[in-house]
Amino acid sequence: MAASHPLGIDVGGTGIKGAPVNLKTGEFAADRLRIPTPEKSTPKAVAKVIQQIVDHFGDQIGNAPIGVTVPAVVTHGVVRTAANIDKTWIGTDVEALLKDELGREVVVLNDADAAGVGELQYGAARDTRGLVLMTTLGTGIGTALLNQGVLVPNSELGHIELDGHDAETKASDSARDRDELSWEKWGERLQRYYSALENLLWPDLIVVGGGVSKKADKFLPQLHLRAPIVAAQLQNAAGIVGAAWSAADRAATTK
């Protein structure tokens, strides 16, 4: 009988992506499936897409746990904010909803937190002791804090105030595009942002993710910080991998 693998599912504004994950390697155990996010992306509508993904990978996942990431603050399974998904998510106990819909245990966490867990277990932060700060530079700035291998959830440090502005409105990748910044000019904004975070947190390592991390050589060498700052390794797989790992970890600790 084939081994079953936990399933990671990443809910985004335009697509819902999932794959079973081999926890020994941190790699997908089957090709990723992507289904467009419903135009009306209510929790019930998204749950139906998640059910399709679960059904698609039925043979590979068996009774293994499922981890789901959402672009939102999540506390004890309840969604508190809604970025790029329907506002009806706010206040919804999504873990309970998905458990009822799928008939199995589900762990729901913030998408940046899941990416941070993925990088800690299998990527750029693997085996790092102390405090790791993960940032995802994209439409906004997502962040994850991991201390001694333990996630400190919902850090939302893309929203710190810098020079009278919400940081992500000035330092995100979308801000670079909007303001038509050169890599050097954007690097100046990133220096200001990361210096502020470093002075608050004193991390041992900073990991930079998001799609623009593929071009890390264009901007990371410009940054001068106390902590090493490196590009994420798992790229777009990080959220799925981190979600699957988190689901398996909770299942192991609640037996």
N, C-alpha and C positions, 0 to 999 in steps of 0.2 A: 504493500500500500504506500502511495506517495506521501511524503511529509506534507503537513499543512503549514501554511505561513500566515502570519497576521496581515491584515489588509490595511493599507493607508489610503485615505481619500482626502484630497485637497480641494476645498470649495473656493472657487474664485469668482470674480465678477462676470467673466465671460465663459469660463469652462470649469467643469467638475472632473477632476482627474483621479484615477486610482490604480493601484497595483499591489499585489502581494509582495512582501519583502522577506528576503532570506536574512534573518537576524545574525547569522554567522558572518556574513560578508557585507551586509548593508546594501546589497544590490537587489534590484527587482527580480522576483522569481518568475515573472511572466511579463510580456509587453504591456506597457501602460495603456489604459483605456481612457479616452477623453470624450465627454458628452457636453454639449453646450449648456450653459446655465440657463434655466427657464427665464423667459422675459419677465415674468412676474415671479421673482425668486423668493417666494414665501417659504417658511420652514417645511410646510407640507409638500410643496412642489419640489423642493430640493431633496427631501426625503425619498420621493419616488425615483429620482435620478440615482440617488445613492443605492436604493434597492436594486436598480438595474445593474449597477456596477458590482454589487455583492453577488447577484445571480450569475453574472458573466464569469466571475472567478470562483464559482462554487466548488469545483473540484480541487482547486489549489489551496483554498482557505479552510475547507472543512468547517470545524467548530471554533476556529481560531478567533481571537478578539479583533475588533475593528477600531481604528483611530481615525478621527475626522478633524481636519483643520478648517477654521472659518476666519474671515478677515474681521475679527471683532474681539473685544475683551470678553473672556469667559471665566466666570467664577462658580465653582461647584456645579458645572454643567449648564449654568444659566447664562445666556448671552446678554451682555449689558450695553453694547454699542452695535452699530451696523455700518460698515464701510463697503460700498459696492454690492450690497445685498439689500433686500427689502427691509424696511424699517419695522415690519411686524416681527422680526427676529428679536427685537429688544424685549427683554423680560421673559423670553421663552426658555423653558427647561429643555434644551435640545437633546441632552443625553437621555432624558426620560422619553421624549418624543421618538427618538431613533430606536431606543430599546423596544418600544411598543411596535413600531413599524417593522423592524427587522427581526424581532424575536431573539435578540442576542445582546450581550454587553457591548457598549460603545463608550469610548473616551473621546471627548470633544475638547479641543484646545485652540488657542490663538495660532494663526498661521506662522508668525515670526517665531513664537515659542517653539513650535514644532520644528522649524528649520534649525533653530539653535540646538535642539536636542539631537537632530540628525548630524549636525556638524560635530557635536561633542562626542557622539558615540562612534562615528565612522569617518569624519572629515577633518577639517583643518584644526579643530580643537581637540582631537582625540588625545587622550592621556594627559591633557593639560590640568595641572593642579591650580587651586585658587579660583579667582574670579574671571570668568569669560564674558565678554560683551559681544553679542552678535547684532549686527545691523543689516537690514535689507534696504537697499537704495532703489526705489522704483517710483511709482506714482506718489507715494509718500515715503516715510521712513519707518520701518518696523524694527523693533528691538527685542532682544531676549537676553536675560541675565541668568547665568548658570554658575552657582557657587559650590565648589568642591563636588562637582558632578550632579548637583541638584538644581532643578529649574526654579527660579523665582518668577512666577508667572505675571503676565500683563504689565510689563514695565512701561510701555508707551512713551519711551524717551525720545521719540521723534517729535513730540509735542512740547518739549521744554522751550521756554522763551529765550530767544537770543536777540539782543539788540532791538527789543520791542516787537519781534515777530515770532510766530510759531516756527520752530526750526525747520520742519519739513517743507515749509513754503519757500525756503531759501536754499536748502542744501540737498533736496531730493534730486533724483535723476530727471524727473519731470520739470523741476525748476531749471535745471541745466538746459533742457530743450526749450522751455518757454522763454527764457532770457537769452537764448543763443550764446551761451557761455563757451569760451574755449576751455580745454582741459585745465589750463593754468588758472583761469579765473574761477572755475568751479572748485579747483583744488584749494584756493584761498578760503572759500566758504566751508569746505569740508574740514580744513585745518581749524577754523574757528569752532565748528560744531564738535569735532572729536576732542579738541582741547578742553572744551567746557565739560564734556562727559568725563574725560579723564580726571579733571580736577574734582569732580563730584564723587567718582567711584573708585579711582585707582585700580583699574582692572589689570590682570596679569597678561591678558591677550585680547585683542580686538579682531573679530572676523567680519569681513564685509561681503555680504551676499546681494542678491538681486541680479537681474539680467545684466546690468552694467558691470558686474564683477568679472565678466568675461574679458573686459578691457581694463583690468586692474592695473596693468603696466602703464596706462596712460595717466593715472592719477595717484595711485598709492605711493610711488617713489617721491612725490612732492610733500608728503605728510611727515612731520617731525614730531613724534610723540614719545613719551617714556616707554609705553608698552609696545611690543611688536604688533603690527597691524598687517593682516594677511587676507588674501582672497578666499572665499568659501570654496570648497572642493566639490560638493555634491550638486551645486547649481540648482536647476529646477526640480531635482529629485529630493531635495532636503526636507521639504514639508511632508511628503508622503512617507519617507523613511522615518522621520522623527515621530510622525503620528502612529505608525505601525509599532515602533519600538515602545512608545508611551503606553499603547494599549496592552502590549504583552507584559510590560513592567507592572502595570496596575493589576493585571490578572494574576501575576505571580505573587504579588504582595497581599492580595486579598483572599488567597486560597485558605 
